[in-house]
Amino acid sequence: MPVRMLPEVGVEQFVHLMSRTCSKTRFFDNDYNKRRFVEIMRKTEEFSGCQVLAYSVMPNHFHVLLHTPEKQEVTDKELFRRIRILYGSDYYHGLRRDYNTYIKKGDVPAFELWWKPIRKKFTDRMYSTPAYMKTLKQRYACWHNTKYNRDGVFWGQRYKSILIQDKPGALFTMATYIENNALRAGIVEDSMHYGFSSCGAAFFGNKKARMAIVDLVSRFIGSNALPAKSLSRREFNVKWTEVNKWYRGYTIEAGEEITDNDGKVIKKGFSHEQVQEVLSQRGRISFVDSIHSRIRYMTYGVVYGTKEFCTSFMEKFPDKFSKRVREKGVKMRKVGFDDIYTGRELQLNAVLPPVEPKIRE
């Protein structure tokens, strides 16, 4: 069984999250359900104060790369704004009416006795990765079961979580891996054509997806630029134009041509020979091959980053990791991610071959 743990709530963290439906049932088998899930995901993101840097909604599971900032103080005005986004206008107006009634009475002790528990109930669910996932999964499951008059469990096992180091290479590699899920599964021939991933949504014009990519690329290239949400519309459009070209060029690196058994190219891209030229070690697959493959480290590795980052994290849990692993970490075998370590040694099928894409008639 995979080790499941996260750092303490209230500290900044980057986490790859993945959750499957019960018995891997294809509940997200149509665009309507996927679109509704993304809508709830965005509302939960706004309510929690977290940021979704990358995501992909698949027929029976989803992936999210989540940035959870440090715990911040939230004013009553901001709290009500977030409540309205997640719970809707009816709930917001009812709560706001009660709030204003207590304020008008001027009875401060009575107001604090009523308001403090309610406020704490909401703020405890902000800037928290576990609370984000709980809210997202509960709200979508309730909507789906009500919509389709369904009873019973919706989600399968507890979600999987992998802590990602705040290091440009680790974050960008994980984001690219998540965004290429539909490509690896053969659903689309180009990840930018899949509208239910951050990459596809960005290229279709979704501003939140574009803002996440701008922030991600700024981290990757070591820029000290302001967060995308702090830019004016004109500044953001200029920034996106620059980032768009760079980001698309980087993702094309993961677009090596795929051939069938007869050698016929069924998805155009860089030739395999071109990619192999850059390899310096035998026994490793290229970055391109790594991205196209299904790498179990990305789901079961517990922690993901440099050796120092992984070992320092594992030292906090001596009962979960052996002394050797805590001291040396686990180098990811057979993949082309330089200087990337993880927290678990996978004995079998660490890297699985990509699913061959379906050829459209």
C-alpha positions as CSV (number, residue, x, y, z in Angstrom):
1,M,0.0,0.0,0.0
2,P,1.3,3.5,-0.8
3,V,2.4,5.7,2.1
4,R,0.0,8.6,2.3
5,M,1.0,11.8,4.1
6,L,1.3,15.5,3.6
7,P,3.3,18.3,5.5
8,E,1.4,20.1,8.2
9,V,-1.5,22.3,7.1
10,G,-0.7,26.0,6.9
11,V,2.6,25.8,5.1
12,E,3.2,26.5,1.4
13,Q,3.3,23.3,-0.7
14,F,3.0,21.9,-4.2
15,V,1.2,18.6,-4.5
16,H,0.2,16.2,-7.3
17,L,-3.2,14.8,-6.5
18,M,-5.0,11.9,-8.2
19,S,-8.3,10.2,-7.4
20,R,-10.2,7.4,-9.2
21,T,-13.9,6.7,-9.3
22,C,-15.3,3.6,-7.6
23,S,-14.3,0.4,-9.4
24,K,-12.8,2.7,-12.1
25,T,-16.3,3.3,-13.5
26,R,-16.3,5.8,-16.4
27,F,-18.4,8.5,-14.7
28,F,-16.6,11.2,-16.7
29,D,-17.5,9.6,-20.0
30,N,-19.2,12.7,-21.5
31,D,-18.2,16.3,-21.9
32,Y,-21.1,17.5,-19.8
33,N,-19.8,15.7,-16.7
34,K,-16.3,16.8,-17.3
35,R,-17.3,20.4,-17.7
36,R,-19.3,20.3,-14.5
37,F,-16.3,18.8,-12.6
38,V,-14.0,21.6,-13.9
39,E,-16.6,24.2,-12.8
40,I,-16.7,22.8,-9.3
41,M,-12.9,22.5,-9.2
42,R,-12.6,26.2,-10.1
43,K,-15.1,27.2,-7.5
44,T,-13.3,25.1,-4.8
45,E,-10.0,26.7,-5.9
46,E,-11.4,30.2,-5.4
47,F,-12.9,29.3,-2.1
48,S,-9.8,27.6,-0.7
49,G,-7.3,30.2,-1.8
50,C,-5.2,27.6,-3.5
51,Q,-4.2,27.6,-7.2
52,V,-4.6,24.8,-9.7
53,L,-1.4,24.9,-11.8
54,A,-2.2,21.9,-14.0
55,Y,-5.1,19.4,-14.3
56,S,-6.6,16.7,-16.5
57,V,-10.0,15.1,-16.2
58,M,-10.0,11.5,-17.5
59,P,-13.0,9.1,-18.0
60,N,-12.5,7.5,-14.6
61,H,-10.0,9.7,-12.6
62,F,-8.5,13.1,-12.4
63,H,-5.1,14.7,-11.8
64,V,-4.4,18.1,-10.2
65,L,-1.2,19.9,-9.5
66,L,-2.1,22.2,-6.6
67,H,-0.3,25.1,-5.1
68,T,-1.4,25.7,-1.5
69,P,0.0,29.0,-0.1
70,E,0.8,29.6,3.5
71,K,-2.2,30.2,5.8
72,Q,-3.5,33.8,5.4
73,E,-5.9,35.9,7.3
74,V,-9.2,36.4,5.5
75,T,-11.4,39.4,6.1
76,D,-15.2,39.0,6.6
77,K,-15.7,40.7,3.2
78,E,-13.4,38.3,1.4
79,L,-15.0,35.4,3.3
80,F,-18.4,36.3,2.1
81,R,-17.2,36.6,-1.5
82,R,-15.7,33.1,-1.4
83,I,-18.9,31.7,0.3
84,R,-21.0,33.1,-2.5
85,I,-18.7,31.6,-5.2
86,L,-18.9,28.1,-3.7
87,Y,-22.3,27.9,-2.2
88,G,-24.3,30.2,-4.4
89,S,-26.4,33.4,-3.9
90,D,-29.2,31.9,-1.9
91,Y,-27.0,30.6,0.9
92,Y,-24.9,33.8,0.7
93,H,-27.8,36.2,1.1
94,G,-29.3,34.2,4.0
95,L,-26.0,34.2,5.9
96,R,-25.4,37.8,5.1
97,R,-28.8,38.8,6.3
98,D,-28.2,37.1,9.7
99,Y,-24.8,38.8,9.9
100,N,-26.2,42.3,9.3
101,T,-29.0,41.7,11.8
102,Y,-26.4,41.0,14.6
103,I,-24.3,44.0,13.5
104,K,-27.4,46.3,13.7
105,K,-28.2,45.1,17.2
106,G,-24.8,46.2,18.4
107,D,-24.6,43.3,20.9
108,V,-20.9,42.5,20.4
109,P,-20.8,39.4,22.7
110,A,-23.8,37.9,21.1
111,F,-22.4,38.5,17.7
112,E,-19.1,37.0,18.4
113,L,-20.7,34.0,20.1
114,W,-22.7,33.4,16.9
115,W,-20.1,34.4,14.3
116,K,-16.8,32.9,15.5
117,P,-17.8,29.2,15.1
118,I,-19.3,29.9,11.7
119,R,-16.2,31.8,10.5
120,K,-13.9,29.1,11.9
121,K,-15.8,26.4,10.1
122,F,-15.1,28.1,6.7
123,T,-11.6,29.4,7.3
124,D,-10.4,26.0,8.6
125,R,-11.0,24.7,5.1
126,M,-8.9,27.4,3.4
127,Y,-5.2,27.1,2.4
128,S,-5.4,23.3,3.1
129,T,-4.7,20.6,0.6
130,P,-6.7,17.9,2.3
131,A,-9.7,20.2,2.8
132,Y,-9.5,21.2,-0.9
133,M,-9.7,17.6,-2.0
134,K,-12.5,16.8,0.5
135,T,-14.6,19.7,-0.7
136,L,-14.0,19.0,-4.4
137,K,-14.8,15.3,-4.2
138,Q,-17.8,15.7,-2.0
139,R,-19.5,18.4,-4.0
140,Y,-19.0,16.7,-7.3
141,A,-20.2,13.3,-6.0
142,C,-23.3,15.0,-4.5
143,W,-24.0,16.7,-7.8
144,H,-23.5,13.6,-9.9
145,N,-25.6,11.3,-7.7
146,T,-28.4,13.8,-7.6
147,K,-28.3,14.5,-11.3
148,Y,-28.4,10.8,-12.3
149,N,-30.6,9.6,-9.4
150,R,-27.8,7.4,-8.2
151,D,-27.0,6.0,-4.7
152,G,-23.8,4.6,-3.3
153,V,-20.1,5.3,-3.2
154,F,-18.8,7.5,-6.0
155,W,-15.0,7.6,-5.4
156,G,-12.7,4.6,-4.9
157,Q,-9.8,4.6,-2.5
158,R,-8.5,7.7,-0.8
159,Y,-6.8,10.1,-3.2
160,K,-3.1,9.7,-3.9
161,S,-0.8,12.7,-3.1
162,I,2.8,13.4,-4.0
163,L,4.6,16.3,-2.5
164,I,6.5,18.3,-5.2
165,Q,9.5,20.4,-4.5
166,D,9.2,24.1,-5.3
167,K,11.9,23.6,-8.0
168,P,11.2,24.7,-11.6
169,G,12.3,21.4,-13.2
170,A,10.2,19.2,-10.8
171,L,7.1,21.4,-11.1
172,F,7.2,21.7,-14.9
173,T,7.9,18.1,-15.4
174,M,5.0,17.1,-13.3
175,A,2.7,19.6,-15.0
176,T,3.7,18.3,-18.4
177,Y,3.1,14.7,-17.3
178,I,-0.4,15.6,-16.0
179,E,-1.4,17.5,-19.2
180,N,-0.3,14.7,-21.5
181,N,-2.6,12.1,-19.8
182,A,-5.2,12.3,-22.6
183,L,-2.4,12.0,-25.2
184,R,-1.0,8.9,-23.5
185,A,-4.5,7.3,-23.3
186,G,-5.1,7.8,-27.0
187,I,-8.1,10.2,-26.5
188,V,-6.5,13.0,-28.5
189,E,-3.6,13.3,-30.9
190,D,-2.3,16.5,-29.3
191,S,-2.7,17.5,-25.7
192,M,-3.6,21.1,-26.7
193,H,-6.8,19.7,-28.3
194,Y,-8.1,18.2,-25.1
195,G,-10.3,20.9,-23.5
196,F,-10.6,19.2,-20.1
197,S,-6.9,19.7,-19.2
198,S,-5.1,22.8,-18.3
199,C,-3.1,22.8,-21.5
200,G,-6.1,22.5,-23.7
201,A,-8.2,24.9,-21.7
202,A,-5.5,27.5,-22.0
203,F,-5.2,27.2,-25.7
204,F,-9.0,27.4,-26.0
205,G,-8.8,30.7,-24.2
206,N,-9.6,30.0,-20.6
207,K,-8.0,32.8,-18.5
208,K,-7.5,30.8,-15.3
209,A,-5.6,28.1,-17.2
210,R,-3.5,30.7,-18.9
211,M,-2.8,32.5,-15.6
212,A,-1.6,29.2,-14.1
213,I,0.7,28.6,-17.1
214,V,2.1,32.1,-16.9
215,D,2.9,31.6,-13.2
216,L,4.4,28.1,-13.9
217,V,6.6,29.3,-16.7
218,S,7.7,32.3,-14.6
219,R,8.9,29.9,-12.0
220,F,10.6,27.6,-14.6
221,I,12.7,30.4,-16.2
222,G,13.6,31.9,-12.8
223,S,11.7,35.1,-13.5
224,N,10.8,37.5,-10.6
225,A,7.7,38.6,-12.4
226,L,4.5,39.5,-10.5
227,P,1.8,36.8,-10.2
228,A,-0.5,36.7,-13.2
229,K,-3.5,37.8,-11.1
230,S,-1.6,41.0,-10.3
231,L,-1.2,42.1,-13.9
232,S,-3.4,44.4,-15.8
233,R,-5.3,43.0,-18.7
234,R,-2.9,44.6,-21.2
235,E,0.2,43.4,-19.3
236,F,-1.3,39.9,-19.0
237,N,-2.0,39.7,-22.7
238,V,1.5,40.7,-23.5
239,K,2.9,38.2,-21.0
240,W,0.7,35.4,-22.3
241,T,1.8,36.0,-25.9
242,E,5.4,35.6,-24.8
243,V,4.7,32.6,-22.6
244,N,2.5,30.9,-25.1
245,K,5.3,30.5,-27.7
246,W,7.8,29.3,-25.1
247,Y,5.3,26.9,-23.4
248,R,4.1,25.4,-26.7
249,G,7.7,24.9,-27.8
250,Y,8.5,23.1,-24.6
251,T,5.5,20.8,-24.7
252,I,6.4,19.9,-28.3
253,E,9.5,18.4,-26.9
254,A,7.2,15.8,-25.4
255,G,5.7,15.2,-28.8
256,E,7.9,12.6,-30.3
257,E,6.3,10.9,-33.3
258,I,4.5,7.7,-32.6
259,T,4.5,4.8,-35.1
260,D,2.5,1.6,-35.5
261,N,4.0,-1.9,-35.7
262,D,4.7,-1.3,-39.4
263,G,6.7,1.9,-38.8
264,K,4.0,4.1,-40.2
265,V,3.8,7.5,-38.5
266,I,0.4,7.9,-36.9
267,K,1.3,11.1,-34.9
268,K,3.8,13.6,-36.4
269,G,6.6,15.0,-34.3
270,F,10.3,14.9,-33.7
271,S,12.0,11.7,-35.0
272,H,13.1,9.1,-32.5
273,E,16.7,9.5,-33.8
274,Q,16.8,13.2,-33.0
275,V,15.7,12.5,-29.4
276,Q,18.1,9.7,-28.9
277,E,21.1,11.8,-29.9
278,V,20.8,13.8,-26.6
279,L,21.0,10.8,-24.4
280,S,24.2,10.3,-22.5
281,Q,23.5,7.2,-20.5
282,R,22.4,3.8,-21.4
283,G,19.4,2.2,-19.6
284,R,17.5,5.5,-19.5
285,I,14.6,6.6,-21.6
286,S,14.5,10.2,-23.0
287,F,12.5,13.0,-21.5
288,V,10.1,12.6,-24.4
289,D,9.7,8.9,-23.8
290,S,9.3,9.5,-20.1
291,I,6.5,11.9,-20.6
292,H,4.7,9.6,-23.0
293,S,5.1,6.6,-20.7
294,R,3.0,5.9,-17.6
295,I,5.4,6.5,-14.8
296,R,4.2,5.0,-11.5
297,Y,6.7,7.2,-9.6
298,M,4.3,10.1,-10.4
299,T,1.5,8.5,-8.5
300,Y,3.1,6.3,-5.8
301,G,6.3,8.1,-5.0
302,V,5.0,10.0,-2.0
303,V,7.5,12.9,-2.5
304,Y,9.2,14.2,-5.7
305,G,12.2,16.6,-6.0
306,T,15.9,16.8,-5.4
307,K,17.7,14.4,-3.1
308,E,18.0,16.9,-0.3
309,F,14.3,17.8,-0.5
310,C,13.2,14.2,-0.4
311,T,15.5,13.1,2.4
312,S,14.6,16.1,4.6
313,F,10.9,15.3,4.2
314,M,11.3,11.6,4.9
315,E,13.4,12.3,8.1
316,K,10.2,13.6,9.6
317,F,8.6,10.1,9.3
318,P,11.2,7.6,10.5
319,D,8.5,5.0,11.1
320,K,7.4,5.1,7.4
321,F,10.8,5.0,5.7
322,S,13.9,2.8,6.2
323,K,17.1,4.4,7.4
324,R,18.8,3.8,4.0
325,V,15.9,5.5,2.1
326,R,15.8,8.4,4.5
327,E,19.6,9.0,4.1
328,K,20.0,8.3,0.4
329,G,16.6,8.8,-1.2
330,V,15.4,6.9,-4.2
331,K,16.7,7.8,-7.6
332,M,14.1,7.5,-10.3
333,R,15.2,4.5,-12.5
334,K,14.8,4.3,-16.2
335,V,13.6,7.8,-16.8
336,G,15.2,10.9,-18.2
337,F,14.5,13.4,-15.4
338,D,17.9,14.5,-14.3
339,D,18.6,14.7,-10.5
340,I,15.0,13.9,-9.6
341,Y,14.4,11.6,-6.5
342,T,11.4,10.1,-4.9
343,G,10.4,8.4,-1.7
344,R,9.5,4.8,-2.8
345,E,11.4,2.0,-4.5
346,L,9.1,0.4,-7.1
347,Q,10.2,-3.1,-7.8
348,L,7.8,-3.9,-10.6
349,N,6.7,-1.8,-13.6
350,A,8.2,1.5,-12.6
351,V,7.7,2.6,-16.2
352,L,4.9,1.3,-18.3
353,P,4.6,1.7,-22.1
354,P,2.3,4.4,-23.4
355,V,-1.1,3.4,-24.7
356,E,-1.1,3.3,-28.5
357,P,-3.3,6.1,-29.7
358,K,-6.5,5.3,-31.6
359,I,-6.3,6.0,-35.3
360,R,-9.2,8.0,-36.5
361,E,-10.8,6.7,-39.7
